[in-house]
Amino acid sequence: MKLFYSPGSPYARIARIALRESGLAGEVSEILAANRRPDNPALEFSAVGRVPTLIDGDFTITETRHVFDYLASKCISAAMRQPEHLSWREIGQEGQILGFLEGISSWVRENRGEPQARSDFLIGVEVERSNRCLAYLENEAGEKRLPDFPMYRSLALAAALGLMEFQQLRPDWRTIHPRLTAWYDHQAIRTSMKDTAPA
């Protein structure tokens, strides 16, 4: 198998964390790929060309959730096996977490542009979204409703918080959200998180 990724993508990081948690890391080649470039090697296998892209034999899997599910289905580790069904509360929580990840990713992309091309409006939208999401997640952490690894939404949340912290988008988040911080720090010590940390 081959997994195309870019080191700055939190979506690719989710797949790379799952790869390690599944016990399949030794069976999958991880290949650097740059989104939105004509020399992106993933384009040989996927018309979309996004990361993560997983190749197994003669078929291609894109979209982070599908890559995660495929790795979970092939996993060596029993701990990686996922429940057949999520409760509606868990589905709702996953949606909130994925919206948070989307917002952080959008904020990072906007910041990467030239200063004169950045949209203060869009950045303001994402600042407000992060305020709401962090407050929600702090409450979920306080109620002990956040899942530990290796649930998909736990990997997505850890990737979102890791990107937010790496990009220094919210330098005060740890002080304001101590219970969410404790949840994140518990996940961050895992080898899968350390091996895939943004750089």
C-alpha positions as CSV (number, residue, x, y, z in Angstrom):
1,M,0.0,0.0,0.0
2,K,1.0,3.6,-0.5
3,L,-0.2,6.7,1.4
4,F,0.3,10.1,-0.1
5,Y,0.5,12.9,2.4
6,S,1.8,16.4,2.9
7,P,3.3,17.3,6.3
8,G,1.2,20.4,6.8
9,S,-2.2,18.8,6.2
10,P,-4.2,17.9,9.3
11,Y,-6.3,15.5,7.2
12,A,-3.3,13.6,6.1
13,R,-2.0,13.6,9.6
14,I,-5.2,11.8,10.7
15,A,-4.5,9.1,8.2
16,R,-0.8,8.9,9.3
17,I,-1.8,8.6,12.9
18,A,-4.3,5.9,12.0
19,L,-1.6,4.1,10.1
20,R,0.5,3.9,13.2
21,E,-2.3,3.1,15.6
22,S,-3.5,0.2,13.3
23,G,-0.1,-1.5,13.4
24,L,0.2,-1.3,9.6
25,A,3.0,1.3,9.3
26,G,5.5,-1.3,8.2
27,E,3.3,-2.4,5.3
28,V,2.6,1.1,3.8
29,S,4.9,3.4,2.0
30,E,4.3,7.1,2.9
31,I,5.0,9.4,0.0
32,L,5.2,13.2,0.1
33,A,2.8,14.9,-2.2
34,A,2.1,18.6,-2.7
35,N,-1.5,19.7,-3.2
36,R,-2.3,22.0,-6.1
37,R,0.9,21.3,-8.0
38,P,1.2,19.7,-11.5
39,D,4.0,17.4,-10.3
40,N,1.9,16.0,-7.4
41,P,2.6,12.2,-7.5
42,A,-0.9,11.4,-6.2
43,L,-2.3,12.6,-9.5
44,E,-1.1,9.4,-11.2
45,F,-3.7,7.6,-9.1
46,S,-6.4,10.1,-8.3
47,A,-7.9,12.8,-10.5
48,V,-8.7,14.8,-7.3
49,G,-5.0,14.8,-6.2
50,R,-5.7,15.6,-2.6
51,V,-4.1,14.2,0.5
52,P,-4.5,11.8,2.0
53,T,-4.7,9.3,-0.8
54,L,-4.3,5.6,-0.1
55,I,-3.4,3.1,-2.8
56,D,-3.9,-0.6,-2.3
57,G,-3.3,-2.7,-5.4
58,D,-5.4,-1.4,-8.2
59,F,-7.7,0.8,-6.3
60,T,-7.5,4.3,-4.8
61,I,-9.2,5.6,-1.6
62,T,-9.5,9.3,-1.0
63,E,-11.2,11.3,1.8
64,T,-9.8,11.1,5.2
65,R,-12.8,9.3,6.8
66,H,-12.7,6.5,4.1
67,V,-8.9,6.1,4.5
68,F,-9.3,5.8,8.2
69,D,-12.1,3.2,7.9
70,Y,-10.0,1.2,5.4
71,L,-7.0,1.1,7.7
72,A,-9.2,0.2,10.6
73,S,-10.7,-2.7,8.6
74,K,-7.1,-4.0,7.9
75,C,-5.7,-3.3,11.3
76,I,-3.5,-5.7,13.2
77,S,-4.3,-4.1,16.6
78,A,-7.7,-5.1,18.1
79,A,-7.7,-1.6,19.8
80,M,-8.1,0.0,16.4
81,R,-11.3,-1.8,15.5
82,Q,-14.2,0.6,15.4
83,P,-17.8,0.1,16.7
84,E,-20.3,-0.9,14.1
85,H,-22.6,2.0,15.0
86,L,-22.2,5.4,16.7
87,S,-24.8,6.9,18.9
88,W,-26.5,10.0,17.6
89,R,-24.7,12.0,20.3
90,E,-21.4,10.6,19.0
91,I,-22.3,11.5,15.5
92,G,-23.3,15.0,16.5
93,Q,-20.0,15.4,18.4
94,E,-18.1,14.2,15.3
95,G,-19.8,16.8,13.2
96,Q,-18.8,19.6,15.7
97,I,-15.2,18.3,15.7
98,L,-14.9,18.2,11.9
99,G,-16.4,21.7,11.7
100,F,-13.7,22.9,14.1
101,L,-11.0,21.2,12.0
102,E,-12.4,22.7,8.9
103,G,-12.3,26.2,10.5
104,I,-8.7,25.9,11.7
105,S,-7.6,24.6,8.3
106,S,-9.4,27.5,6.6
107,W,-7.8,30.0,9.0
108,V,-4.3,28.6,8.2
109,R,-4.9,28.7,4.5
110,E,-5.9,32.3,4.7
111,N,-2.9,33.2,6.8
112,R,-0.6,31.7,4.2
113,G,-1.6,34.2,1.5
114,E,0.2,37.5,0.9
115,P,-0.8,40.0,3.6
116,Q,-2.5,42.3,1.1
117,A,-4.6,39.4,-0.2
118,R,-5.8,38.1,3.2
119,S,-9.4,38.6,4.1
120,D,-9.9,40.1,7.5
121,F,-13.5,39.1,7.3
122,L,-12.8,35.4,6.7
123,I,-10.2,35.4,9.5
124,G,-12.7,37.0,11.8
125,V,-15.3,34.3,10.9
126,E,-12.8,31.6,11.9
127,V,-11.8,33.3,15.1
128,E,-15.4,33.4,16.1
129,R,-15.9,29.8,15.1
130,S,-12.9,28.7,17.1
131,N,-14.3,30.5,20.1
132,R,-17.5,28.7,19.9
133,C,-15.9,25.3,19.2
134,L,-13.4,25.5,21.9
135,A,-16.1,26.4,24.5
136,Y,-18.1,23.4,23.3
137,L,-15.1,21.1,23.5
138,E,-14.1,22.4,26.9
139,N,-17.6,21.5,28.1
140,E,-17.4,18.0,26.5
141,A,-14.1,17.5,28.2
142,G,-15.5,18.5,31.5
143,E,-18.3,16.1,31.1
144,K,-15.8,13.4,30.1
145,R,-17.5,12.9,26.8
146,L,-14.5,13.3,24.5
147,P,-13.2,10.0,23.2
148,D,-9.7,8.7,23.6
149,F,-7.7,7.2,20.7
150,P,-8.3,5.5,18.3
151,M,-11.8,6.8,17.5
152,Y,-11.9,8.8,14.2
153,R,-13.2,11.9,15.9
154,S,-10.5,11.8,18.6
155,L,-7.8,11.7,15.9
156,A,-9.5,14.6,14.1
157,L,-9.7,16.7,17.3
158,A,-6.0,16.0,18.1
159,A,-5.0,17.0,14.6
160,A,-7.0,20.2,14.8
161,L,-5.6,21.2,18.2
162,G,-2.1,20.3,17.1
163,L,-2.4,22.5,14.0
164,M,-3.9,25.3,15.9
165,E,-1.1,25.2,18.4
166,F,1.7,24.8,15.8
167,Q,0.4,27.8,13.9
168,Q,0.0,29.8,17.2
169,L,-3.5,30.8,16.2
170,R,-4.8,30.8,19.8
171,P,-1.8,31.3,22.1
172,D,-4.2,31.5,25.1
173,W,-6.2,28.4,24.5
174,R,-4.5,26.3,27.2
175,T,-5.2,28.8,29.9
176,I,-8.8,29.3,28.9
177,H,-9.6,25.6,28.3
178,P,-7.7,23.5,30.9
179,R,-9.9,20.4,30.6
180,L,-9.5,20.3,26.9
181,T,-5.8,20.9,27.3
182,A,-5.6,17.9,29.7
183,W,-7.4,15.7,27.1
184,Y,-5.0,16.8,24.3
185,D,-1.9,16.4,26.4
186,H,-3.0,12.8,27.2
187,Q,-3.2,12.1,23.4
188,A,-0.1,14.1,22.5
189,I,2.3,11.7,24.3
190,R,1.4,8.8,22.0
191,T,4.1,7.7,19.5
192,S,1.6,8.1,16.7
193,M,1.2,11.8,17.5
194,K,4.9,12.4,18.0
195,D,5.8,10.7,14.8
196,T,3.4,12.8,12.8
197,A,3.8,16.2,14.5
198,P,3.7,19.2,12.0
199,A,7.1,20.7,11.4
